[in-house]
Amino acid sequence: MFSWNSLLRPFFVLAPMEDVTDTVFRRIVASCARPDVFVTEFVNTDGMFSEGKDIVSQRLKFSEEERPLIAQVWGIHPQSYFLASKRIVELGFDGIDINMGCPQKHVVHSGACAALIKNHSLTSEIIDATRRGMIEAGRQIPFSIKTRIGYNTIATEEWIGFLLSFKPDALTVHGRTAKEMSKVPAHWDEIGKAVKLRDKISPETVIIGNGDIKSREDGLQKAKEYGVDGIMIGRAIFENPWVFEKEQKEHSLSEHFGLLTKHVELFNSTWQGKKPFQVMKKYFKIYVRGFDGAAEFREKLMACESADEVQKILNSKF
């Protein structure tokens, strides 16, 4: 059974990213240089049991090569968390994570994610319901939270201290407030404060730092400086799909295009008839960059409507 505390320090986690970190992308990353832990896209707890549950269930699709894999959920109704937690255990995930950090307006206006920073009573109910769901399912899996250091202003001691009182197995701290979005540099000194709070309140809780990590080496330096147990990397994967490589090296254009071919083929075999090919196009910028004419070549790919069309254009390049 997976345990956050069993991981060698510092460990690395691929961040959950909306409409990005699906089963296909996780397998592509695993084939390059895998992180120590994967996390799903955001899964809405109400959506798991609504009329649109078949669409939501796509976010819970995974293969064994993606383990250890944590399911990240969000919502506002404790009873939905209870049911979602039970289902996630039954599906065989290695852990469950609650999103208390997404700052997007439509999500926050619903009272979910980062809005929970302002609602301690609902947060408490949600955590309790999530844990009861695991008990009902008959198997305890690691429970974690991903959050920020405050809502409008920095409130690390109050908010992070509050969350640590629940003794989560892991706590990922993004070093910005919800108001700051990603507009300012991450406050890593506040993440360092979270580590010190952990030491006092919940020594067994693993602290994962998140925010502005550009490379594995950068993550190692941050872990050493601020004392976090793990590092979560998100947006940097769009600049380098090999970002988790232990020994960084240059990768050729042919390697990038080969990876794109693999991604398109896997997307097609996994999602054909379930997701439009348009969804695949957001990933092109990962592979087609850093060479003369990259923008023009990417435009050609963006005009494609199928995997076959993409392959023809890639073949014309080599």
N, C-alpha and C positions, 0 to 999 in steps of 0.2 A: 504493500500500500504506500502511496506517495505521501511524503511528509516534507514540508518546507524546511524543517530543521535538519533534514538529512542531506541537503544540498551543500556541496563544497562552496565556501565563500571566496570571493564574491561570485554570485551566480548571475545569469543574465536571462531576462524575460522579454519576449516580443509583446509589445503593448497591444491591447485590444483596440482596433480602429474600425469605426463604423463603415460598413460596405467595403472593407478592405481585407480584413484578416479572416476570410472564410476558409473552408477546408482545403480548397485548391491552393490558395496563396500560402497557407501554412505548410503544405507539402512541398511547395517550391522552395520556400526558405529552408526547410529541413534538408533538402537536397543540396543546398549551397553550403551552409554552415549553420547548424541548428543551435538555437538558444537552449538554455536548460529547461525552460518552461514556455509553453504556448498558452494563449488566452483567446477565447472565441470573440466574435463580434458581440455587440451589445444585444442581449436577448430580453425583450419586454415580458415581464411576468404575466401581465394580463393577456398579451398576445398569444402566449403558449396555450391558452385554453379558449380562445375566441374563434369566431367563424374563419378568421384568416390564419388559423394555427398551422396549416400546411405550409404556408409561406414562411412563417416564423421558424418552423422546424428545420428549414434549410440551414439556419444559423447554428443548429445543434448537430449537424452532420459532421462526422469525423472518421478518421482511419487510425489504426493502431500506431502508425509511424509518427503521429502527432503528439504522442504522450511524452511527458505528463501534460495533460490539457485541462485547463480550468475554464469553467463556464461562467461568463460574466452576465449578471442580470441587473435589470433596473425596473422601477415602477414605484407606485405609491400605496398599494393596498397590501397590508400585512397578510391577509388570507391568500392572496395570489403568490406571495413569497413562500408561504407554507407549501402550497401545491407545487410551485416551481422547484423548490428545493427537493421535495420528495421525488419529483420526476427526474431531476438531474442526477440524483443518486442512482435511480433505477436505470438510467441510460448508461451509467458506467463512467462518468467523468471523474477526474482525479481531485477535483476541488470545486468550490463555488465562491465566486467573488461578487460583491455588491458594488455597483457603480454609484459612488457618492461624489463624483467629481466633474461629470460632463457639464459644461457651462452654456450649451446651446440654448437660445432663448425659448424655443418651443418646448423643450424638455423641462427647463427650469420653471416655466410658467405653469406646468402641470403639477409642480410640487416635488418632482423627482430629481434624482442625481445631485447636482451641486446645491439645489434648494434645500436638501436635507441638512446642510450645514447650519441652517437657521431654524431647524425643527428637531430638537433633541428628543422630544417625546415620541414622534413618529419614527425616528431613527431607532430608538429603543424597541419599539413594537416590531419593526421590520427585522431587526437582528434576532429577536426572540422567536418570531415566526419562522425565520429561515432555519434556525437550529431545531425547532420542533419538527419541521418537515423532515430533516435528516433522521431524527429519532424515530419518526413514524415509518420511514423507509427501512429502518433497521440497520443502517450503516452510517457511521460518522465519517465524513470526508472533511479535509481541511477547509476552513472557512476564512475568507479574507475580505478586505475592503480596499477600494481604490478611491482616493479623495484628494482634496486640495487643502491649502493652508489657511483658508478662510473664504468668506463670501465677498463682501465689499472691501474689507480690510483684513490684514493678516491677524489671525487668531489661533496661532499654532498651539499655544499652551492650553487654551480653553477647549478647542475642537479636537485636536489630536489626543489631548489628555482624556477627553470624554470617551472617544472611541477605544482607546487603550484600556479603559476600565472594563470593557467587555471581553478582554483577553482574546482577540482574534489571533488565528494562527499566523497571519501575515497582514501587513498594512503597507500599501503603496502610497507614498506621499508625492504628489505633483507639486513642485515648488512655486506655484502661483496661486493667487486668489481666483475665484470665478470671474470677478469683474475684469481682471487682467487678461483673461483668455490666454492667448499666446503672444501678446503684444509687447511684453517686457521680458528681460532675461529672468530665468528661474532663480528663485531665492534659495540657493543651496544651503545657506547658513540656517534657514528655517528647517530644512530637512535634517540638518545636523542637530537642531533642537529636538526634533521628533525622536531621534535616536536616544538622546539623553532622557527624554520623558519615558520612553520605552524601558530604559534601564531601571527607572524608579517604579513604574506602575505595572508593567507586564513584561518581565525579562525574557519570557519564552516567545514573545511575538517577534516575528521576523520583519525588519523594516527594509522596504524597497524604495530606492530613490528614482525619481522620474522628472525629466525636464532638460531639454537642450543637450542631450548626450549625442554626440556626432559620430563616435566610433567606440570600439571595444576598449581601446587604450584610454580614451577619455573617461569611460565608465570605471575602469580600474583605478584611475587617478582620483575620481570623485569618491569611490568606495574607501580608498585609503585615507583621504582627507576628512571625510565626514562620518565615517564609521558605519555606513549602511551595510546590510547583509547582501543585498542584491541591487541590480540596476535594471530598469525597464527602458527599452529603446523603442521608439515609435517612428516618428517621421524620417529619421535617418535611413530607414530601410528603403525609402524612395530614392535615395542617392546612391545606395550601395547594397544590393541584395546579399552580399557576402559580409555584411557588417559584423556578424558574430564570429567571423573567422579568428582563430587564436593567433595566427601569424598572418597579418595583413599582407596581401600582395596585389599586384596589378592584374586585372582581368581583361583579356582581349575583347575586341568588338565581336569576334566570332563566338566567344563564350557568352556574351550578353545576348546575341541573337539566337544562339542555341537554347538559352534559358527561356527566351521569349517564345520560341517554337514549342518548347515543352509546356510552358504555361498555357498557351493557346490550345494545345491538344488536350491537356488535362481539363481545362475549362469546358471544352466542347464535350468531352466524354462524361463529365460530371453534371453539367448544367444544361445541356442541349434540351430544348423543350420546356425548361423550367425557368431559365433566366435569359433575357435577350442578350445578344452578342455585344450590344452597346455597353453593358456592364464591364466587359473585359477591357475596354479602351482606356480606362483610368490608369491601367498598369503600364501602358506603353512607355510613359516617361521614365520608368525605372530602367528600361533596357536600351532606349534610344536617346542617348545623351552623350555629350562630351566629345563629339567629333564634328568635323566640318560638314555642314549640310544636314545636321541632325534634326533641326526644326522642320525643314522641308520634307525630310524622309518620314518624320512623325506625322506630318499632315497627310501624306499618302496612306499611311496605316490607319489614321483616324477615319478615312473615307471608306474603309473596308466594312463589309457587312457579314463576313463569315471567316472562319478559320482558314478555309482554302484560299481566300483572297489575300489574307495576311501572308500565308506561306509563299504564294507566288511573288509577292513584293520582296520578301526576304530572300528568296532564291535569286531574284534579279540583282541583288546587292553583292552576291558572292558567285 
